[in-house]
Amino acid sequence: MMKVRPYYQNGFLSTFFPIYLFILITAYLSLVVISALMVPKFNTTTAFVLMNGMIFATNSIIITAYFILGKQLPLNRKLLIGVLVALVASIATLISSQLHGFEIATFDYIFVPVKLINLGMLFVIPASIAISKKGLKSFAKLIMLLGVLAALFNMYYNYSEILRINTIKSTYAVNFQSFFLNRNTFGQFMALSLIAHAIYYERKHSIMSVLIICLLILNLVLTFSRGAILMASIFLTLYFKPWKLSRMSKNKYIIGITFLGLICIAMQPNVMNFISSIVIRKESGLTGRGLAWETGFGLISNTNLIFGVGNFTAKNVVYELLAHNEYHSFYIETLVSGGLAELFLYGLLFRFMYSRIKLIRYFDINAFEVYQAAYIAMLSYAFIESVSFFSIGYVDTIFLVMFITIPLMYSNFSTHVERDVKEVQL
């Protein structure tokens, strides 16, 4: 029998740590709320950057203290080597960018240690920590409830516009963004809330569960964010597996009636016309994404395909040429920012995470199916939106925590199961 890697698992801390990670997400989100509702363009100020930095520094101190409390906590050497390789690649990117004559953005110099610290705090250390199912569900419940709060606030704040939604001629005439900076970010959070809902309620679909799903989906559609709607649609389809609905006992009737009702509503001529012209918006095409992608490929073909030009340097280029803040594709943005080297490292990361997620099925089949569907949905979404993980701020933190930190720690939960499972190789 092979030796089992020990995991630091304290009853209170293993339950509280996921709650702390939710607090971290809401701390970053609070700055977004200030900019969205209280101080316009606060997100463009130095104060916004400094406050994000303070949250980042505080989090680093707290997780370091958490690490020190567990003196027996072993760190995965292979992951440490991976972080070192990522550091070398990031430094090589800066050198390459300078050699190609680029004016390197100041934040690219800051981004190197930030990425290194985030990898340590929210990836390497959590890889040696186990959280309980109670901890997982506590985190999922909090994310879901925050999603419900955002949805209800959106309906209250935009009540009059929602009532006349059938009269709008363009999606740009309204902006249903709740307390987020834009509707795409709000739609993204609605999709993530649906994932959290699936973790918390599992397949025990009560009336309250169905009402929450309907509320989240309604607000998701109201964002008119096609990318977020696509991600949620892929996730819900893969998770609920409607072609296998018969295995879900009495819950199938609740879900079946709900979906049948939605289909009947969608089949109404005026609703179909609304969905086609306002939600799908075929005439809008890629809404500028094609130009952003073309710019990215053009930039990388004239520089260093191996190491890229740097994260913020790449964003500065697309902003100067197209007035876009991003390339609207995680894969293209990663290629331009860090080259093939960074794309390869992300490939290793996702491969490692899938290996960890597969361990979850030995003790929690629902969580395994949720994360399997969520990863496929997220990686599909990444083709048309700039998903990010290791920088400072709300978006990076929620994706890092939900898709890497939490499932990684939960995969360590059942140590007695791991005695019969071969240790995952990086």
N, C-alpha and C positions, 0 to 999 in steps of 0.2 A: 504494500500500500504506500502510495507516494506521500511525501510530507505536505501538509496543508499549510498555506501561508496564513499566519495569524492576522486578525483584523481587530483594530481598536473598537470596542463596542461597549459603551457605557449606557445603561438603561435610559437615564435622563437625557444625556447628551445626544444619543442616537435618535431620540425623538425630537429634541429641541433644535438640533442643527438644521433640519429642513425648514423649520419655522423661521430660524435666523436668516436662511437664504431668501425666504419670502420677504422678510423685513429689508434685506439688502436691495431686492428688486424694487420695493415700494419707495425706498429712499431715493434711488435714481429716478423713479417715476414721478416723485414729488416735484422735482425740478422741471420735468416736462409739463406737469399740471400748472405750475407757476407761469411758465411761458405761454401755455395755451389759454389760460383763463384770467391771469392777473397782470402780468407784465409782458406785453407784446414784444416779440423779438428778444426776450431774455436769453433764449438759447444761442444767440449770436454774441453775447457779451463775455467779457473776461471773467465776470463774477460766476457765470454759469460753468465755465471751464474749471475755475478754482474750486467751486463747490462739488463738482464731479470728482475732482482730484482728492478732495477731503474725504469723500465717501469711500473712494478707492483705497486711500491710505488707512482709514479706520478699519475697513474690512480686512486688509492685509495684517494689521496688528491683531485683530480678534482671532483670525484663523491661525495665525502663528501661535498665539497663546493657547488655542484649542489643541494645536499640535503638540505643544510642550507639555500640556496636561497628561497626554497619553505617552509616557516615556517609552513604553514598549512598542510604540507605533512603528512598524516597518515601512519603508518607502520602496516602491518598485524600482529597481535599478535600471531596468530597460526603459521605463518611462523617463527617468532622469536623463538617460543618454539621449532619448528622443527630444527632450527639452533643450539639451545642449546642442544637438544638431539644428534645431529650429533657431537657436540663438546665432549659430554660425551662419546659417542661411540668411537671416535678417541683416547681419553685418555685411555679408557679401552683397546683398541687394543695395545697401547704401553706397558701398564702394563702387559697384557697377554703375549705379545711377550717376554718381559723380564723374566717373570716367567717360560717360556718354554725354556729358555737358549739361545735365539737368541741374536746376536750382532746387536742391533738396528742401522740402518743406520742414520747418522747425519741428512740427509734431511727429515727423518720421523718426527723428532722433529720440524723442520721448517714447514713441510707440515700441521701440525695441525692449527697454526694461519693463514697460507696462505689460507687453505680451508675455515676457518671461515670468513676471510675478503672477499674472492671471493663470498661466499654465500651472504654476506651483500651487497657488492657493485654491483653485477651483477644478484642478484635474489631478495633479500628482498626489497631493495630500488626501483628497477624497477617494482616490483609488485604493487607499488602505484603511478606509473607514466604512463600517457597516451601519446602515440605518434600518429601522424596523418597518414593517408594513404600516404600523400606526403612524410613523413619521412620514412615510410616503403619502398616505391618504390625508394627513394633516396639511401637507404642502399642497396637494391637489385641491383639497377643499378650499383653502385660502385663495388660490389662483382662480378657482371657479367662482367664488363669492365676489372677488374683485371684478371678474368679468360681468357678473350679474349687476353689480353696482355701476360699472361703466355703461352697461346697456340701459339701465333704468335712468341714469343721468342723461344719456343721449336722448332718450325719448321725452324726458321732461324739458331739457334745454332746447330741443328742436321740435317741440310739440306742434307749433303752427305750420312749419314747413312739411312735417311728416303728413299732416292732414291733407295737404294739397299736392302730395307727391305725384298724383296721377296727371297733374297739369304741367309738370316740368318738361321742357323740350331738350335739355342737356344736363348731364350729370354735373357739369361745372356750375350750374345755377344754384346748387345746394352743396353743403359740405357737412355731412353728418360725421363728426369726428370725436364726439363725447369730450373727455378732458385730455385728449391726445393732440399732438401737433398737427397731424393730418389724418385723413380718413384711411389711408393705406396702413398706417401703424395701428389704428383702431381696429380695422378689419383683421389685421394680423393677430391682435390680442384676442379677438373673438374666436379665431380658429384655435389658438392655444388654449383658450378656456374650454372649448369643446373637448380637447385632448384631456385636460384636467378633469372634466366631468366624467369621461369614460374611466379614468383611474379611480375616481372617488365612488361613483355609483356602480361600477362594474357593469353587469348586465341585469341588475335588479331595478328595473324601470318602473318606478312608482309614478303617480300623477305629478308629483313635484318635480321629479327627474325630467319627465317629458316637457313640462312647462318651462323648465330652465333651458332645455335644448331648443325649444321653439323660440324663446326670447333671444338666445344667443344667435341662432340662425337668422332671425328677423333683422337684428341689428347688423349682422354680417352682410346681408343683402343690401341694407340701407347704405352701407359704405360705398357700394358700387366698385369695390376693389376686386377686380377680376382675379388677380393673383391670390389674394387671401381666400376668395370663394373657391378657387381651384384647389388650394391646399386643403381646405375643410372638406370639400367634396370627395377628394381622393381618400382622406383619412376616414371619413364616415363610411364610405363604400367598402374599404378594405377591413374596417373594424367590425361593422355590423354584418357584412357578408350576406346581403339580402337573398342570394341564391341558396343559403343554408339556414334560412330563417326558421325552418321547421324544428330545429334542434333547441330552440329557445323557450320551450314550454309556454306557459301562459303569457310571458312577456311579449311573445310574438304578436299577440292580439293588440296590445297597446301600441306597439311600434307599427304594426301593419295598418291599423286604423289611422294612425297619425300620418303615415306616408301616403295612404290612399286619399286622405283629405287634402294633403298638399298637392297631390297630382291633379285632383279634381279642380282645385283652385287655379293651378297653373294652366289647365286646359281652357280656361275662359279666354275668348278672343282678345279682350282688352288687356288681360294679364299677360298673354303670350306676346302681344305687341310691345308691352312695357318691358318685358324681359329681353326681347330681341333688340329693341332700339336703345334702351337705357342701360341695362345691365351688361349684356353681351357686347353691344356696340361694335359690330363688325366693321362699320365704316371708319372707326377710329384706328383700326389696325393695331400696331404695336405701340402707339402713342409715343413716338420718339425713341423707343428702345432700339430699333434697328440702327439709327444713327449712333447711339451710344455704343452699341456692340461693334459697329464698323470702326468707330474711333479707337476703341480698345484694341482691336486686332491690328489696326494700322500703327498704333503706338508701339505695340510689342514687337511687330515685325521689323521695326526700325531701331530697336534697342536690344535688350538682352532677354532672349526667350527663356533662359535658364533661371535668372534671378529677378527679373522684373525691374520696376523703377521705384518702388516704395508706395506704401498705402496712401498717404496724404498727397504725395507728389502726383500720383496717378489721378486722384480726385481733382486736384488743382487743374490738371490738363483738360479733363472733360468739362470742368466748370468754365474755363476760359473759352473753350471752343463751342460748347452747346448750352451753357448756363445750367447744366445738370449737376447735382451733387453726388451722383453715383452712376455706375454703369448698368444698373438694372439687371444684373446677373451675377450671382455669387461666383460662378466658375470663371467668367470673363474678368471680373474685378480681381479675383485671386490671381489669375494668370498675369494680368497687367501689374499688379502690386508686387507679387512675390515670385512670378514666373512658374515654370514647370516644377521647380524645387518645392515651392509652397503647395502647389496642387497635389504633388506626390505625398507630402507630409499630411495634408488633409485626408488623402485617400487612406493612409495608414491609420489615422485617427478614427475615421468612420469604420474601417475594417475591425479595429480593436474594439470599438464600441458595440458593433454588431455581435462580436464574440462574447462580450460581457452580457449583452441583452439576452442572448441564447441561454445563458445560465439561469435567467429569471424563470424560464418556463418550467424548471424542475420544482419550483415551489409556489409560483403564482402565474398561472396560465393567462389570466386576464391582463395583468401588467405586461407580460411578454407580448401579447397580441396588440395591446395599445401602442407600445413603443415600436414594434415592427411596422405597424401601419403609419405611425407618426413620422418615423424616419423616411419612409418612402414618400410620404406627402411633403415633408420638409425638403428633401433632396430634389423633388420635382419642382416645388415652388422656387428653389434656388436657381433654376434655369432662367426665370424671368424677374427675379428680385434679388437685391444685394443683401443676402443674409450674412451676418457677421457674428463673431464669437469672442474674440480675445482683446478687444479694445475697452475703453472706459465708457460707461453710459448705460442707459436703460435697455436698448435693443440688444447690444452685445451680451449684457448680463442675463437677460431673460432667456435668450437662446442657449447660452452656455450652461446655465443652471438646469433648464428644463430638458435639454437634449444630451447633456454630458454628465454634469455633476450628480444630479439626482439618480438617474438610472445606473450610473457607475457605482454609487454607494449602495443602492438597493440590491445590485447583483451580488454584493458581498454579504447580504443578510443571513443567508442560511449556511453557516459554516459546516453544519453536519451533513448537508447535501454535498458540499464540495469534496468531502472525503471520497466520494464515488465519481467525481467529475474531474477530468484532466484539467490542470491549470491552464488558463488561456495564455496563448503565446502572442506577443506583440508582433 
